Amino acid sequence: MNRVKEFRKEKKISQLELAKSIGVSRQTINMIENNKYNPTLELCINLARALDTDLNALFWESQLTDEDSED
């Protein structure tokens, strides 16, 4: 689970715009948003920078919250 789509929509940019800004295809962004592709660390960092956030917020905070609520 990740929050790429959520952050992208907050910035009001399309998948294509995000993809072009970090040098990947729109399909790659789509697959990441739909949890069908695990991006490299370098790609994760580029996504976080492009979306003005950090890796924790983009990829892990929602997982930590979900895991905490299961206790």
C-alpha positions in Angstrom: 0.0 0.0 0.0 1.2 3.5 -0.8 -0.1 7.0 -1.0 1.3 8.0 -4.4 -2.1 8.6 -5.9 -3.3 10.6 -2.9 -0.3 12.9 -3.0 -0.4 13.2 -6.8 -4.1 14.3 -6.7 -3.4 16.8 -3.9 -0.8 18.4 -6.2 -3.4 18.3 -9.0 -1.0 16.6 -11.5 -1.8 13.7 -13.9 0.0 10.4 -13.9 1.7 11.5 -17.2 3.0 14.8 -15.6 4.4 12.9 -12.6 5.9 10.3 -14.9 7.6 12.9 -17.1 9.0 14.8 -14.1 10.8 11.7 -12.8 11.7 10.0 -16.1 9.4 7.0 -16.2 6.3 6.0 -18.2 2.7 6.8 -17.2 2.1 3.0 -17.0 4.8 2.8 -14.3 3.0 5.4 -12.2 -0.2 3.6 -12.7 1.2 0.2 -11.7 2.8 1.8 -8.5 -0.5 3.4 -7.6 -2.3 0.1 -8.0 0.4 -1.9 -6.0 1.3 -3.9 -9.1 4.9 -2.8 -9.2 7.5 -2.4 -6.4 9.6 0.6 -7.3 13.4 0.8 -6.6 14.6 2.9 -3.8 15.9 5.5 -6.3 12.4 5.7 -7.9 10.8 6.0 -4.4 13.1 8.9 -3.6 12.3 10.6 -6.9 8.6 10.1 -6.3 8.8 11.6 -2.8 10.8 14.6 -4.1 8.4 15.2 -7.0 5.4 15.0 -4.6 7.1 17.3 -2.0 7.0 14.7 0.7 9.2 12.0 2.3 9.4 8.3 2.0 7.7 7.6 5.3 4.6 9.6 4.4 4.5 8.2 0.9 5.0 4.5 1.6 5.0 3.6 5.3 2.9 5.9 7.6 -0.5 4.5 6.5 0.9 0.9 7.0 2.0 1.8 10.5 -1.3 3.3 11.4 -3.2 0.2 10.0 -1.0 -2.2 11.9 -1.4 -0.2 15.1 -5.2 -0.3 14.8 -5.2 -4.1 14.6 -3.9 -4.5 18.2 
